[in-house]
């Protein structure tokens, strides 16, 4: 476990690069043309470039940054990309090394980045026969300096409310203190879960794969409870037979398990 370093006095600029990468997955069942159209309309509304730009702008405020440039693009028939270049500004907030408290939630966004960026790319995917559609979004928050992307962790989790979330946090490079000693990390962390709010911990099953000596931290999250109505488009559970409900429920849960465990599983899970 890294040693906690308080009030670290550096020589010059903090050259550590801290990167938080999200892969989020939303799953649905859409088998008819009408259901597919309802799914596409949902994707276009929930994950269009305008909304994604607003989310990333909020992230910039949360972690304490200035926006230098924004590039965004919607794709046909669906999907979007947004890239924001950001720069660090002077902050008087408490150093990350002094706390493991979670960052703010969406209703409590507060603000304060250099050589840093935030990006999001979306990947809508549909199975041609099985009825399962899986939407993926990749989000990267890379900062250089004292500011940490971990401050935006809970805001991003609550903004997307996804079925599956995989997160990677890595600290790269080194910085020097006033005595010339190299420091390869400037804050204490044993798991990304240290920074996840209690409500998310209650909702998700989580596992870690960490490489402490390399300052690499990996956490995977999967919803504990699934409600069928949340995965249907253009149809209600009341319109389905007991057999259809069981079949769809099985397909959704198997899709989630395969993504979570990273392997194909036998039908029936």
Buried (B, 14 or more C-beta within 10 A) or exposed (E): EBEEBEEBEBEEBBBBBBBBBBBBBBBBBBBEEEBBEBBBEBBBEBBBBEBBBEBBBBBBBBBBBBBEEBEBEBEEEBBBBBBBBBBBBEBEEEBBBEEBEBBBBBEEBEBBBBBBBBBBBBEBEBBEEEBBBBBBBBBBBBBBBBBBBBBBBBBBBBBBEBBBBBBBBBBBBEBBBEEEEEBBBBBBBEBBBBBBBEEBEEBBEBEEEBEEEEBBBBBBBBBEEBEBEBBBBBBEBEEBEEEEBEBBBEBBBBBBBBBBEEEEEEEEE
